[in-house]
Amino acid sequence: MLNRRARGRVALLVAGVCLAGTACGIRVPDSEVNAAEGNSGAVAAEGTTVAGSDAAIPTEATDVTVPGPATTTAGTGAAAPTGSTGTAPSTTTATAGTAGKGNKPAATAAPTVGGACTKQLEPIKLGQTGAFSGLLGQASGLIRLGLAVWARDVNARGGVQCHPIQLFQVDDGSDPARTASNVNDLVQTKGVVSMIGSYVPITLDAYRREVNRLKVPTVGGDGILPPWNEDPLLFPAGTSSDVIYTATAKVLAQATGKTKLGVISCVEASVCPFIAQQVKDAANAAKGGYQVVAQQSSSMTQTDFTAECQNMKNAGAEFLWLALDGASDQRFARSCLAIDYKVPFATVPIALGAASARDPNVRDFGVYFASSLAPFPATDNPGLKEFHAAMARFNPGGPFDGSAMLGWAAGKLFEAGMAKVPQARTGPVATALVLQGLYSLKNETLNGLSPGVTFRAGQGAAKQNCYYTILLNSSGFTAPNGSKKDCF
């Protein structure tokens, strides 16, 4: 079992496919979500046993490998981590081309053209790095779960263009040096052909420098800063970030009928003042039907926000935009309630992870989001139904949130791109082929998960102006408009 306090780089080898005829499941118990509320931000838990496999998927900020179909050494299974030594298990081997109950070899016939795979080709190696510990860990943890569930789901369906997915997931703790090192190791040592689902809101500059130096794409990710729509090697799955921040304030104003907005933004991440400026610019341009009556910078490390609450109350703010992390949102809610100041607020969907969303104080306020992807609570289109079915199969009874949807959507975007390059069925997949597929996507909606993304060779992603609405209240997360999108 993993030590909850360990912060070393522990490698855990995880079986990444449910072999035919076996039961599969990943569960993140409520107790593990609750444990996150009092820690440094990591979703603290041991890895939990996966029925029908020989390994576990951890939910704390450890490094994880989710291989494709594996042949397991008899009697060993996947080795358990050995504390915080950083030593990877060596008793399990991942081998392409073996699948089925009892580790029977896969069929050796050639893949059916355009149809079901009858032969597994070489694994496609993908890498994810993110702020899975530290200040942002609580909000980002389930993006790993969403991506890991996608990897298991797609492998259970035969892989991507007959290639099983091998996924490496590593923590960078919002440290730019670790972010760069992770990318370099994943590409140069692990051999990944693409990054996927990266969560780097604080270390994006370092991340971009490294992926551009190595010339590898990133499929999906946090998407919360403008470079996600400007860098030709970044491929966001949803709406442009600046649109989301403006739309969030608009959603809140329309839902409440209020017009006086107060803005609180963090000092730790460049995205926070960017959000504040976007919201203020939109107010000045009369885009959202509201005015900013107060604006203040604060730290996510503060234990109390009473002064900020009092300032907003004195300014007559009728609703708030909190550019903070989920744990800070919890402390902010408690501080404001202590002075009898309770107004609805908005925040970034990925800021409120499962732990923060369980806080009754936060729910009591009513929290509104404009989402870049179809709202994860909804089930009214094929893409959302597929997401919920996969979560029910591989994460039965476990929590998931907007960050899990980000991870899942990144995987689906990779699938969509690879579907454009049928030649992938004839041999190994290289980075060039991944890019070819991505640049072939035009108004790609991922079966209803995205408002429609378009990528162009040598250019940033085409700007997308549509968004979706999510509400968190005493009933939990809801989608007031279902998967209906609104546009500027």
Summary of the structure (lengths in Angstrom):
residues: 488
radius of gyration: 21.9
end to end distance: 49.8
largest distance: 73.4
contacts: 1864
relative contact order: 0.13
helix: 36%
strand: 18%
